[in-house]
Every structure is written in C-alpha cells, then in structure tokens.
Amino acid sequence: MVRLFVRVLCVVIFCAGAADGQAKRTVKYGADPAAGHTFVHDGVTLYYETYGTGEPLLLVHGNGGSIGNFSAQIEHFRKHYRVIAMDSREQGKSGSSAAPINYEVMTDDLAALLDHLHTPPVCVLGWSDGGIESLLMGIRHPEKVKKIVSMAANLYPSGAHPDALTMVHSMLDAVPAAERATPQGKRELKVVQMMLDEPHIKPEALEVIKVPVLVLASDHDLISDDHTLEIYHHLSNAQLNIFANATHTIPYDEPERFDAVVDRFLATPFVKKDRVKDALASFEKMEAESK
C-alpha cells in the first residue's frame, strides 16, 4: 500500500517514471547489468551506471526516483558524453542508512562517486531534488564542477508551489499506519518527508557558485515562478530558460525539447550578457543594416 501511494506521488509530482520510454529502447537504464556498478560511501552501498565516452556528464534524479527516470537523457547524451548516473541513497537500487537523510548528505555521495571514478570536473544535470543537489555541488564541491544545469530546484520547502505541497501532505496522510512500519515503507516515507522538511539553503549561499549555471523550469511547474527567479538572480554566471506550456516533468514529457536546450548550454562557451550594452550593440547593427 505505501509503495503504491509513494510511487503515485513521485510519478505524478517529481520523477515521472520512465517505463514507457524504456519500452522503446533495447537498454533498460537503471537496471542494466552491463553498465551497473556499486561502491560504498558513508556506510551505504550506492548503485550507479555509466555510458558513453567523452566529457563527463553527471545526471541526478528526483525524489523517490532512480536512474531510469533519465532514460531519454541517457540515450541522447551518451552519444557525446560519458554519462554517469547514480541511484540516490534510500532510492532505486542504492542502500539505506539509519541516519537522517538530507540534500547535503546526498550531494556528498555524488562527490564521493566522482572521486571513486577519478573524473575531472564534470557537467551536472539535476532535475527536481537533483536540481537542488546540482546547486549544492557548486556550493560544497566547486572543484568538481564545470557547468551546472538545474531543472526545477527549490532552496526551501515553501519554494514549491502551494498546490504541490498540498498534494504531498494529502497523500502522506492517506498511508495506513501499518504500512508506515514496514522496512520499505519507512524507506520511502523517509525520502518523501524530506521534501516537506528540506532543503534549507539561503539564497545568498548561491553567490559562491562561479561556474556557469543554466536555471530551468516550466511555466506550469511545481516550483513557484518567483522562487525560480530568486535562484537565478543569486547566481553570478547564469542563464534562465522557462519552458512554455510545460510542467515539472518536461524531461520525460518532451525530452527532445528539453535535451536540445541542455545540449546548447553544455556545448556553447558561456558568455555573460549585459542587458544594456549588448542590446545597444544589436540595435546599432540593425540600424546599420537598414541603411
């Protein structure tokens, strides 16, 4: 019962399960014995998969999700990058711990994975909870990061849209007490409860991030529009993209559109725009061309 409630919660809100997308592929990402490996960090066995060659690209999934939620992105980016994806602790095929869970702990797990793989600085693409962790990578482990793509992150629980928070509370309240006491129930509820209790990142903390950051969200996202803008305005080297007529789950719903935006950011040298100087330069060019 609890598995049903939590899976529905995560599929509807935060991770948009990848079963349909996987059915069209020969590789079942997230359950591929040929690519799967484990390592131990902080007493927890963590499962990860790697694909492709080239510049390393770390993918970080959302709450209650797993590597498979990024199936479309793995399929796309493995052609040009060494794609690295891990099931976060307490989720997917990774192990559990009696210790509390928070985004800082999961971020340090990602840093440990990069140490384990001996990677140079990586590009990071995180979605939802993964978007939070991607920003924390820039704060806690800046030497390991080259570029960051953060899709639909929040810095504190109230950054989520009120409708999303109401749904989380309602579904958690509906889980029977008996199911909460099972090992699997405790594991899943621990992760979902984290969305209501965490994170607690001061917007000013983002100002230490110096690498280029692409801030992504949708115009019908589960993260409040104002909060996404707050994140963007506290980053010194950032670009902002809001997907039109889309939701929190655009990486799954429309992977071609999502991947194209990410692709361009990763492949193009970052140039910080000046809203006045660059606009005036273009106006001058337009005027010259019209003569």
Backbone hydrogen bonds in HBPLUS format (Angstrom, degrees):
<---DONOR---> <-ACCEPTOR-->    atom                        ^
c    i                          cat <-CA-CA->   ^        H-A-AA   ^      H-
h    n   atom  resd res      DA  || num        DHA   H-A  angle D-A-AA Bond
n    s   type  num  typ     dist DA aas  dist angle  dist       angle   num
A0005-PHE N   A0001-MET O   3.00 MM   4  6.38 166.4  2.02 157.6 159.7     1
A0006-VAL N   A0002-VAL O   2.85 MM   4  6.00 175.1  1.85 159.4 160.9     2
A0007-ARG N   A0003-ARG O   2.83 MM   4  5.80 158.6  1.87 145.8 152.7     3
A0008-VAL N   A0004-LEU O   2.93 MM   4  6.04 164.8  1.95 152.6 157.0     4
A0009-LEU N   A0005-PHE O   2.93 MM   4  6.12 158.9  1.98 145.9 152.6     5
A0010-CYS N   A0006-VAL O   2.89 MM   4  6.13 166.7  1.91 153.7 156.0     6
A0011-VAL N   A0007-ARG O   2.85 MM   4  5.94 162.5  1.88 152.2 157.5     7
A0012-VAL N   A0008-VAL O   2.90 MM   4  5.91 167.8  1.92 151.3 155.2     8
A0013-ILE N   A0009-LEU O   2.89 MM   4  5.88 158.9  1.93 147.7 154.5     9
A0014-PHE N   A0010-CYS O   2.88 MM   4  4.93 119.4  2.26 114.2 131.4    10
A0015-CYS N   A0010-CYS O   2.60 MM   5  5.45 166.5  1.62 159.2 154.5    11
A0022-GLN N   A0018-ALA O   2.92 MM   4  6.04 158.2  1.96 159.0 165.7    12
A0023-ALA N   A0019-ALA O   3.06 MM   4  6.25 141.7  2.21 145.1 154.7    13
A0024-LYS N   A0021-GLY O   3.27 MM   3  5.67 152.6  2.35 107.3 114.5    14
A0025-ARG N   A0022-GLN O   2.95 MM   3  5.19 164.9  1.97 114.0 118.7    15
A0031-ALA N   A0028-LYS O   3.00 MM   3  5.64 154.3  2.07 139.2 142.2    16
A0035-ALA N   A0032-ASP O   3.01 MM   3  5.52 144.7  2.14 114.1 123.6    17
A0036-GLY N   A0032-ASP O   2.90 MM   4  5.80 131.5  2.14 155.0 169.7    18
A0037-HIS N   A0048-TYR O   2.85 MM  11  5.48 150.6  1.93 162.0 168.3    19
A0048-TYR N   A0037-HIS O   2.91 MM  11  5.48 164.2  1.94 153.0 155.8    20
A0039-PHE N   A0046-LEU O   3.10 MM   7  5.55 144.1  2.24 142.7 153.5    21
A0046-LEU N   A0039-PHE O   2.81 MM   7  5.55 171.9  1.82 175.4 174.3    22
A0041-HIS N   A0044-VAL O   2.98 MM   3  5.39 161.6  2.01 149.4 149.6    23
A0044-VAL N   A0041-HIS O   2.92 MM   3  5.39 167.2  1.94 119.3 123.6    24
A0095-GLY N   A0045-THR O   2.69 MM  50  5.08 169.4  1.70 168.9 169.8    25
A0087-ASP N   A0047-TYR O   2.93 MM  40  5.66 158.9  1.97 156.9 163.6    26
A0049-GLU N   A0085-ALA O   2.83 MM  36  5.50 157.5  1.88 161.4 169.0    27
A0085-ALA N   A0049-GLU O   3.01 MM  36  5.50 164.2  2.04 164.8 167.7    28
A0051-TYR N   A0083-VAL O   2.90 MM  32  5.10 149.8  1.99 142.1 150.6    29
A0083-VAL N   A0051-TYR O   2.70 MM  32  5.10 140.6  1.85 159.5 164.6    30
A0082-ARG N   A0055-GLU O   3.00 MM  27  5.70 161.5  2.03 122.6 128.7    31
A0123-CYS N   A0056-PRO O   3.20 MM  67  6.49 171.1  2.21 152.9 152.6    32
A0057-LEU N   A0082-ARG O   2.91 MM  25  5.95 160.5  1.95 144.8 144.2    33
A0084-ILE N   A0057-LEU O   2.86 MM  27  6.02 164.0  1.89 154.6 154.8    34
A0058-LEU N   A0123-CYS O   2.82 MM  65  6.18 163.2  1.84 167.2 166.7    35
A0125-LEU N   A0058-LEU O   2.81 MM  67  6.12 168.0  1.83 168.7 171.1    36
A0059-LEU N   A0084-ILE O   2.85 MM  25  6.18 163.6  1.87 166.1 170.9    37
A0060-VAL N   A0125-LEU O   2.92 MM  65  6.27 151.7  2.00 152.9 154.7    38
A0127-TRP N   A0060-VAL O   3.12 MM  67  6.44 160.2  2.16 174.3 173.9    39
A0065-GLY N   A0062-GLY O   3.07 MM   3  5.39 154.7  2.14 133.2 132.2    40
A0069-ASN N   A0066-SER O   3.08 MM   3  5.81 157.8  2.13 120.2 125.8    41
A0070-PHE N   A0067-ILE O   2.97 MM   3  5.82 164.6  1.99 127.8 132.3    42
A0071-SER N   A0068-GLY O   3.09 MM   3  5.09 146.4  2.20 118.8 115.1    43
A0073-GLN N   A0070-PHE O   3.03 MM   3  5.19 114.5  2.47 101.1 117.3    44
A0074-ILE N   A0070-PHE O   2.82 MM   4  6.05 162.9  1.85 166.5 171.9    45
A0075-GLU N   A0071-SER O   2.95 MM   4  6.12 168.4  1.97 153.9 157.1    46
A0076-HIS N   A0072-ALA O   3.08 MM   4  6.23 147.9  2.18 138.4 146.7    47
A0077-PHE N   A0073-GLN O   2.81 MM   4  5.88 171.9  1.82 160.6 161.0    48
A0078-ARG N   A0074-ILE O   3.02 MM   4  5.62 151.8  2.11 145.7 150.3    49
A0080-HIS N   A0077-PHE O   3.08 MM   3  5.73 157.7  2.13 119.1 124.4    50
A0081-TYR N   A0077-PHE O   2.89 MM   4  5.76 140.8  2.05 158.1 170.3    51
A0091-GLN N   A0088-SER O   3.00 MM   3  5.44 139.0  2.17 142.7 143.3    52
A0090-GLU N   A0095-GLY O   2.89 MM   5  5.66 165.7  1.91 150.3 151.2    53
A0094-SER N   A0091-GLN O   3.12 MM   3  5.81 149.6  2.22 146.2 146.0    54
A0106-MET N   A0102-ASN O   3.24 MM   4  6.56 162.6  2.27 149.7 154.2    55
A0107-THR N   A0103-TYR O   2.90 MM   4  6.00 148.7  2.00 140.5 149.4    56
A0108-ASP N   A0104-GLU O   2.98 MM   4  6.22 154.5  2.04 146.2 152.5    57
A0109-ASP N   A0105-VAL O   3.04 MM   4  6.39 139.9  2.21 140.4 151.7    58
A0110-LEU N   A0106-MET O   3.15 MM   4  6.52 148.2  2.25 142.0 149.3    59
A0110-LEU N   A0107-THR O   3.07 MM   3  5.11 117.6  2.48  94.7 109.4    60
A0111-ALA N   A0107-THR O   3.06 MM   4  6.46 156.2  2.12 149.1 155.4    61
A0112-ALA N   A0108-ASP O   2.95 MM   4  6.16 152.1  2.03 142.5 150.1    62
A0113-LEU N   A0109-ASP O   2.93 MM   4  6.25 145.8  2.05 144.1 153.7    63
A0114-LEU N   A0110-LEU O   3.07 MM   4  6.44 157.5  2.12 151.4 156.3    64
A0115-ASP N   A0111-ALA O   3.01 MM   4  6.34 151.3  2.10 144.9 153.1    65
A0116-HIS N   A0112-ALA O   2.83 MM   4  6.05 155.1  1.89 146.2 153.6    66
A0117-LEU N   A0113-LEU O   2.93 MM   4  6.22 145.8  2.05 148.3 157.3    67
A0118-HIS N   A0114-LEU O   2.91 MM   4  5.90 111.2  2.39 133.1 149.7    68
A0119-THR N   A0114-LEU O   3.23 MM   5  5.59 163.0  2.26 149.2 154.1    69
A0118-HIS N   A0115-ASP O   3.11 MM   3  4.90 148.1  2.21  95.8 105.6    70
A0122-VAL N   A0144-LYS O   2.88 MM  22  6.23 161.7  1.92 141.3 135.9    71
A0146-LYS N   A0122-VAL O   2.65 MM  24  5.24 161.9  1.69 144.4 141.1    72
A0124-VAL N   A0147-LYS O   2.91 MM  23  6.31 155.3  1.97 146.9 153.8    73
A0149-VAL N   A0124-VAL O   2.69 MM  25  5.99 151.1  1.77 164.4 173.3    74
A0126-GLY N   A0149-VAL O   2.92 MM  23  6.28 166.8  1.94 170.9 171.4    75
A0151-MET N   A0126-GLY O   2.85 MM  25  6.05 175.2  1.85 165.4 166.1    76
A0130-GLY N   A0127-TRP O   2.90 MM   3  4.52 138.1  2.08 128.6 116.1    77
A0128-SER N   A0151-MET O   2.73 MM  23  6.00 162.3  1.76 165.1 171.0    78
A0131-GLY N   A0128-SER O   2.81 MM   3  4.89 127.6  2.09  98.9 114.0    79
A0132-ILE N   A0128-SER O   3.13 MM   4  6.62 146.4  2.25 150.3 159.1    80
A0132-ILE N   A0129-ASP O   3.08 MM   3  5.11 120.4  2.45  95.0 109.5    81
A0133-GLU N   A0129-ASP O   3.02 MM   4  6.41 160.5  2.05 150.6 155.5    82
A0134-SER N   A0130-GLY O   2.84 MM   4  6.03 145.0  1.96 140.5 150.4    83
A0135-LEU N   A0131-GLY O   3.23 MM   4  6.47 154.4  2.30 141.9 146.9    84
A0136-LEU N   A0132-ILE O   2.98 MM   4  6.32 155.5  2.04 148.1 155.8    85
A0137-MET N   A0133-GLU O   2.81 MM   4  6.05 139.1  1.98 144.2 155.0    86
A0138-GLY N   A0134-SER O   3.39 MM   4  6.74 148.6  2.50 137.4 143.8    87
A0138-GLY N   A0135-LEU O   3.06 MM   3  5.20 119.4  2.44  97.0 111.3    88
A0139-ILE N   A0135-LEU O   3.13 MM   4  6.52 134.4  2.35 138.0 150.9    89
A0140-ARG N   A0136-LEU O   2.69 MM   4  5.73 177.6  1.69 159.9 160.7    90
A0141-HIS N   A0137-MET O   2.82 MM   4  5.01 146.2  1.94 128.0 138.4    91
A0144-LYS N   A0141-HIS O   3.00 MM   3  5.69 164.1  2.03 123.3 128.5    92
A0145-VAL N   A0142-PRO O   3.28 MM   3  5.47 170.0  2.29 111.1 114.0    93
A0148-ILE N   A0212-PRO O   3.03 MM  64  6.41 157.1  2.08 155.0 161.7    94
A0214-LEU N   A0148-ILE O   2.80 MM  66  6.25 158.6  1.85 155.3 162.0    95
A0150-SER N   A0214-LEU O   2.93 MM  64  6.22 161.7  1.97 161.4 167.0    96
A0216-LEU N   A0150-SER O   2.89 MM  66  5.95 172.7  1.89 154.2 151.9    97
A0152-ALA N   A0216-LEU O   2.85 MM  64  6.03 174.5  1.86 146.6 145.8    98
A0201-ILE N   A0155-LEU O   2.91 MM  46  5.00 170.9  1.92 154.0 155.6    99
A0159-GLY N   A0156-TYR O   2.85 MM   3  5.53 162.0  1.88 126.6 131.9   100
A0160-ALA N   A0157-PRO O   3.13 MM   3  5.98 169.9  2.14 123.5 126.4   101
A0224-SER N   A0159-GLY O   2.97 MM  65  5.93 161.9  2.00 154.4 160.3   102
A0161-HIS N   A0222-LEU O   2.64 MM  61  5.20 175.3  1.65 137.2 138.5   103
A0164-ALA N   A0161-HIS O   2.93 MM   3  5.35 126.4  2.23 111.2 124.8   104
A0165-LEU N   A0161-HIS O   3.21 MM   4  6.61 158.4  2.26 155.9 162.2   105
A0166-THR N   A0162-PRO O   2.96 MM   4  6.17 155.5  2.03 150.2 156.9   106
A0167-MET N   A0163-ASP O   3.11 MM   4  6.30 154.9  2.17 142.3 148.2   107
A0168-VAL N   A0164-ALA O   3.07 MM   4  6.36 159.5  2.11 150.6 155.7   108
A0169-HIS N   A0165-LEU O   3.05 MM   4  6.28 169.4  2.06 152.1 154.4   109
A0170-SER N   A0166-THR O   2.98 MM   4  6.14 161.6  2.02 149.0 154.3   110
A0171-MET N   A0167-MET O   3.01 MM   4  6.15 166.0  2.03 154.2 157.0   111
A0172-LEU N   A0168-VAL O   3.02 MM   4  6.15 160.2  2.06 152.1 157.8   112
A0173-ASP N   A0169-HIS O   2.97 MM   4  6.07 157.3  2.02 147.9 154.2   113
A0174-ALA N   A0170-SER O   3.24 MM   4  6.40 131.4  2.49 135.1 146.7   114
A0174-ALA N   A0171-MET O   3.25 MM   3  5.16 134.6  2.47  92.1 104.2   115
A0175-VAL N   A0172-LEU O   3.24 MM   3  5.55 163.9  2.26 110.1 114.9   116
A0179-GLU N   A0176-PRO O   3.15 MM   3  5.49 126.2  2.45 104.0 116.6   117
A0180-ARG N   A0176-PRO O   3.27 MM   4  6.62 144.0  2.41 144.9 155.1   118
A0180-ARG N   A0177-ALA O   3.11 MM   3  5.10 123.9  2.44  94.9 109.4   119
A0181-ALA N   A0178-ALA O   3.33 MM   3  5.50 144.8  2.46  98.7 107.8   120
A0182-THR N   A0179-GLU O   3.28 MM   3  5.55 160.5  2.32 107.8 113.2   121
A0186-LYS N   A0182-THR O   2.82 MM   4  6.03 162.0  1.85 160.3 164.1   122
A0187-ARG N   A0183-PRO O   3.11 MM   4  6.29 157.4  2.17 142.7 148.8   123
A0188-GLU N   A0184-GLN O   2.98 MM   4  6.21 167.3  1.99 153.3 155.9   124
A0189-LEU N   A0185-GLY O   2.90 MM   4  5.95 167.2  1.92 153.2 157.5   125
A0190-LYS N   A0186-LYS O   2.97 MM   4  5.88 146.8  2.08 139.1 147.9   126
A0191-VAL N   A0187-ARG O   3.34 MM   4  6.61 150.1  2.44 140.9 147.1   127
A0192-VAL N   A0188-GLU O   3.08 MM   4  6.39 166.4  2.10 153.5 156.8   128
A0193-GLN N   A0189-LEU O   2.84 MM   4  5.83 162.2  1.87 147.4 152.9   129
A0194-MET N   A0191-VAL O   3.18 MM   3  5.28 130.8  2.43  95.7 108.5   130
A0195-MET N   A0192-VAL O   2.98 MM   3  5.59 144.2  2.11 114.0 122.7   131
A0196-LEU N   A0193-GLN O   2.93 MM   3  5.38 139.4  2.09 110.4 121.5   132
A0197-ASP N   A0193-GLN O   3.15 MM   4  6.46 135.1  2.37 144.2 157.2   133
A0197-ASP N   A0194-MET O   3.17 MM   3  4.97 131.0  2.42  91.9 105.2   134
A0198-GLU N   A0194-MET O   2.76 MM   4  5.40 149.6  1.85 153.2 156.4   135
A0205-ALA N   A0202-LYS O   2.79 MM   3  5.34 148.3  1.89 118.0 127.9   136
A0206-LEU N   A0203-PRO O   3.07 MM   3  5.72 154.1  2.14 115.7 122.4   137
A0207-GLU N   A0204-GLU O   3.07 MM   3  5.52 154.9  2.13 110.7 118.2   138
A0208-VAL N   A0205-ALA O   3.47 MM   3  6.23 174.8  2.47 116.7 118.2   139
A0209-ILE N   A0206-LEU O   2.99 MM   3  5.65 162.5  2.02 120.3 125.9   140
A0213-VAL N   A0237-ASN O   2.91 MM  24  6.31 149.0  2.01 151.8 160.5   141
A0239-GLN N   A0213-VAL O   2.87 MM  26  6.36 149.1  1.97 158.4 166.9   142
A0215-VAL N   A0239-GLN O   2.81 MM  24  6.09 171.9  1.82 165.9 163.1   143
A0241-ASN N   A0215-VAL O   2.96 MM  26  6.34 157.0  2.01 169.9 172.4   144
A0217-ALA N   A0241-ASN O   3.26 MM  24  6.75 142.3  2.41 157.0 161.3   145
A0243-PHE N   A0217-ALA O   2.86 MM  26  6.32 158.4  1.90 150.0 152.1   146
A0221-ASP N   A0218-SER O   3.26 MM   3  4.88 134.1  2.48 117.2 108.7   147
A0219-ASP N   A0243-PHE O   2.99 MM  24  6.07 154.1  2.06 167.9 159.5   148
A0220-HIS N   A0246-ALA O   3.05 MM  26  5.81 130.1  2.31 150.8 165.3   149
A0227-HIS N   A0224-SER O   3.08 MM   3  5.27 123.6  2.41  99.0 113.4   150
A0228-THR N   A0224-SER O   3.16 MM   4  6.56 155.4  2.22 154.1 160.4   151
A0229-LEU N   A0225-ASP O   3.12 MM   4  6.47 158.9  2.17 152.8 158.4   152
A0230-GLU N   A0226-ASP O   2.91 MM   4  6.15 144.8  2.03 139.7 149.9   153
A0231-ILE N   A0227-HIS O   3.01 MM   4  6.35 156.4  2.07 151.3 156.0   154
A0232-TYR N   A0228-THR O   3.05 MM   4  6.34 166.9  2.07 149.8 153.0   155
A0233-HIS N   A0229-LEU O   2.91 MM   4  6.08 164.1  1.93 154.6 157.8   156
A0234-HIS N   A0231-ILE O   3.18 MM   3  5.47 151.7  2.26 107.0 115.4   157
A0235-LEU N   A0232-TYR O   3.20 MM   3  5.55 163.1  2.23 116.4 117.7   158
A0250-ILE N   A0247-THR O   3.31 MM   3  5.77 143.7  2.45 125.9 121.4   159
A0252-TYR N   A0249-THR O   3.01 MM   3  5.59 141.2  2.16 117.3 127.0   160
A0253-ASP N   A0249-THR O   2.85 MM   4  6.00 169.9  1.86 153.8 157.3   161
A0254-GLU N   A0250-ILE O   2.90 MM   4  5.24 161.1  1.94 133.4 139.7   162
A0258-PHE N   A0254-GLU O   3.08 MM   4  6.31 169.8  2.09 159.5 162.8   163
A0259-ASP N   A0255-PRO O   2.74 MM   4  5.66 168.5  1.75 149.9 154.0   164
A0260-ALA N   A0256-GLU O   3.10 MM   4  6.07 151.3  2.18 139.0 146.2   165
A0262-VAL N   A0258-PHE O   3.19 MM   4  6.51 164.8  2.21 154.2 158.4   166
A0263-ASP N   A0259-ASP O   2.72 MM   4  5.80 162.8  1.75 152.2 157.9   167
A0264-ARG N   A0260-ALA O   3.07 MM   4  6.21 162.9  2.10 144.6 148.1   168
A0265-PHE N   A0261-VAL O   3.25 MM   4  6.48 161.8  2.28 146.2 150.6   169
A0266-LEU N   A0262-VAL O   2.95 MM   4  6.20 166.3  1.97 159.6 163.2   170
A0267-ALA N   A0263-ASP O   2.92 MM   4  6.00 157.5  1.97 154.2 160.3   171
A0268-THR N   A0264-ARG O   3.03 MM   4  5.83 136.0  2.23 144.2 152.6   172
A0278-ASP N   A0274-ASP O   3.02 MM   4  5.39 149.8  2.11 136.2 145.8   173
A0280-LEU N   A0276-VAL O   2.89 MM   4  6.07 164.8  1.92 158.1 162.2   174
A0281-ALA N   A0277-LYS O   3.00 MM   4  6.20 153.9  2.06 145.2 152.5   175
A0282-SER N   A0278-ASP O   3.15 MM   4  6.36 152.6  2.23 140.6 146.8   176
A0283-PHE N   A0279-ALA O   2.94 MM   4  6.26 155.7  2.00 150.5 157.8   177
A0284-GLU N   A0280-LEU O   2.93 MM   4  6.15 155.8  1.99 150.4 156.4   178
A0285-LYS N   A0281-ALA O   3.09 MM   4  6.37 151.3  2.18 140.5 148.1   179
A0286-MET N   A0282-SER O   2.91 MM   4  6.19 160.5  1.95 152.5 157.6   180
A0287-GLU N   A0283-PHE O   2.91 MM   4  6.14 157.5  1.96 147.9 154.1   181
A0288-ALA N   A0284-GLU O   2.93 MM   4  6.14 159.3  1.98 147.1 152.7   182
A0289-GLU N   A0285-LYS O   2.93 MM   4  6.13 156.8  1.98 150.7 156.8   183
A0290-SER N   A0286-MET O   3.08 MM   4  6.23 134.0  2.30 139.8 151.3   184
A0290-SER N   A0287-GLU O   3.22 MM   3  5.18 132.8  2.46  94.2 106.8   185
A0291-LYS N   A0288-ALA O   3.33 MM   3  5.56 157.2  2.39 103.2 109.8   186
